[in-house]
């Protein structure tokens, strides 16, 4: 068993034969069962996603063994290693995301209810912004399409076999344009290095990436253009409540700007 990665909530190990063990840290142990349940719902919805082979416990920590998941690197690492591929990678992500949206589900949790709860609980936004976000959400159409709700460059695995979207614990059924808006915000905002040249290069790279991703998605679904902007306020208001650091501050600033525009 070889450790190949670590995040805030888990460690990841290569078990061979395209089997990956995601071992949750003690603080996040309660996420194991819901993630395994979501994976089953996604499989039944026809989503091309790594399958759960086993839920186990190791050293007092819960883990999930995923199959059909070749060892690769994150999309973030791929772009850093081969920056000339940034536009191709962004377009590929849009295509993978659109594939997910072609699937529907009746058993995944409700995206609308989750957004409602997130906006209601979101701290840092004004009462006026909260009211406007809830009113905007109420006016927007619901859906039954599968939505990931946490697309960013660390949640995409890139291997010799291509790319695949991972970490689907926040998946819901709902409107794909809310999901795309969520992705655009997370691709656009985030932490940056302290050194000025590196920070400037990262911001330029982010701008190139999210614009190329959006352009490709709208090529695949051109009728989405008019509705996409209407999702930004409710999605940003909800997302701000579950993000930290610089991204949280940027989201709060974006919510304030959108509130002033209305």
N, C-alpha and C positions, 0 to 999 in steps of 0.2 A: 504494500500500500504506500503510495507516494503522494505527499502533499503537493498540490499544484496551485493553491490559491487560498486567500483568506479575506473575508470582509468583516463588516461590523457585527454581523449576526451569525456567521458560520465559517467553518473551515471546509475546504474542498480537497478530496483525495481521488487519485486515479487508481481504480481497482483492476484495470486491464479489460480487454474485450469490450471496449466502449461502454464500460460501467463506471459511473462516477458516484462517490459517496459525498453527500452534503451533510456534514456533522454540525448541528446547531450548538451555539454556545449556551451555557446554562440559563442566562438571562432571557433567551429567546426560545426556550424549549417548547413553549406552548404553540409555536408556529408549525411544528412538524406535522401534526395530524391535519390541520386545515390545509396545508400545502399539498399533502398526499390526496386529500379529498378533491381539491381543485384540479389536480392533475388527472384524476379519474373523470371528472366532468368534462375537461378539455378533450380527453381521448374520445369520449362518447359524442362530443360535438364535431369530431372529425378534424381537430386541429393537429397539424404536424408538430408534435412536441415530444421531448424525451419522456419515456414511460417510466412510471414508478415500478421498480421490481420488488422492492422490499422496504419496510419500515422497521428499523432496528434500534437497539440501544447499545452504546459503547462508552465505557467509563462513566456511566451515569448520565450520558448525554444522548438525546434522540438523534437519529440520522435517517436519511432517505437515500436509497440506492436508485439512481436513474440509469436506464439502459438506452442504447442507441444514441449516445452522446459522446462523440469523439473528442479527445483532448485537443484543445486549441488555445486561443488567447482571446482576451476581451477585444471588442471593437476599438476601444480606446488604445490598447497596446498595438493593435494592427495599424491604426492610422499614424501613431507615433513612429512605428518602425518603417512604414511605407507611406509617407505623407502625400506622394504623388497620386495615391489612390483615393484621396479623401472624397472626391465627388462621386466616384464609382461606388464607394462604400455607402455613402449617403443614399444614393439611388437604390442600391440593393436593399438597404434597411426599409425604405418606403415600400418596396415590392413585397418583402417578407411581411411587413405590417398589414398591407392590403390583403395578403393571403389569409391572415388571421381573421380579418373582417368579413371575409366571404363565408365564414362559419357562423352558425346560430346556435343558441342554447336556450332551454327553458328552465334549467336547474341552477345555473350559476347565480351568485348574488346579484342584486340590482345595482347597477351603476348609479342610477338616479338617487336611490336611497343613500348610497355611500356618499355621493357628492353633497346631498342635503345634510347629512350628519357632519361631514367635514367642514362645510361652510358654517354651520351652526356653532361648532366647537372652535373654529379657527380664531386664535388670539392674535392681536396685533393689528387687525383691520378695524376700521371704524364701524359704528352701528349703521351709518348710512351705507357704507360699502357692503356690509353684510346683507342689508335689506335689498339693495340693488342686485347683488349676486343671486339672492334667493328668487327675486322676481324674474331675473333673466333665465334662471334654470327652469322655472315654472313655464316659461313661454317657449322653451325649446323642445323638440320632439324626442321621445324615448325610442328605444329600439331593442332588438333581441340578438344583435350581433355580438360575437365574442370580442371583448376588449381587454387589453393587457393592463393598462393604467399605470405602468411604471417603465416605460421605454426610455432608456438612456444608454450611454456607450459602454457601461459596465454590465449591462444586462443582455448583451449580444455576444455569442460565442462564434469565433471564426476559426475554421480548421481547413485542412486540405479538401474536405468534402463540401465546403461552402459555409454559409452563416446560418445560425439558428438563434431565435429569441429564447431566452431562459428566464428563470426566476419569475414565475407566473402566479405567485401567491395572491396578488391583488386582482386577478382576473375577474371580470364581471360580464353580465349581459347588458347591452345598452347601445348607445349611439357612437359609431366609429369616430365621428368628428370631435367628440369630447376626448376620446383616446388620442387622436392626432394632436389636438391642442395641448394635452398633457405632455406628449412627447416633445413638441416644439418648445415648450417652456423649459423642460429639463435639458434639452440639447442646447438651448440658448444661454441659460444661466448656470452659475456654479463657481466653485473655488478657483483661485488662480495663484501661480507662484508669486513670491515677493519680488523677485528680480524683474525689472521693467521689461527687458527684451523678451524674456520667456512669457511674461504675462501678456504682452502685446501680440506675440505670435499665437498664443492660445486663443485670445479673443478673435483674431482674424480667422483662425481655423474653425472656431465655433460658428462664426457667421457664415462661412462658406458651407459648412456641413448642414446646418439647419435649413438654410435657404435651398440647397440642392435636394434635401429630403422633402421639403414642402413642395417644391416644383414637380418632383417626380410623382408624389402622391396625387397631386392635382392633375397631372397628365392621365393618371389611371382613373381618377374620379373627378372630371372637370366640373360637374354640377355642384361639388362640395364647396367651391370657392366662396360663394355668397354667404353660406351659413357658418363657415369656419370661424370668422372673426367674432360671431355672436357668442361663441363658447368661451372666449378668453377670460372674461371677468369671473364667471362662476368657477371655472377650473382653477384659475390662478388663486382665487380666494380660498378654495379648499386646499390646494397644494401647499400654500404658505403655512398652513397650520401643521403640516407634517414634515417640513423641511427645516434644516438648521443652517447656521452660518451665513455665508455670503449669499447663497441661493435664496434663503428665506428673506433676507433684506431686499434683494432684487425683486422677489415676488411681491413683497409688500409695497415696494415703490411702484411696481407695474399696476397693482390693484388701485393704488391711489391715483395714478395717471388715468386709468380707464374710468374711474369714478368721476373724475373732473370732466371727462369728455362727454358724459351723459347729462 
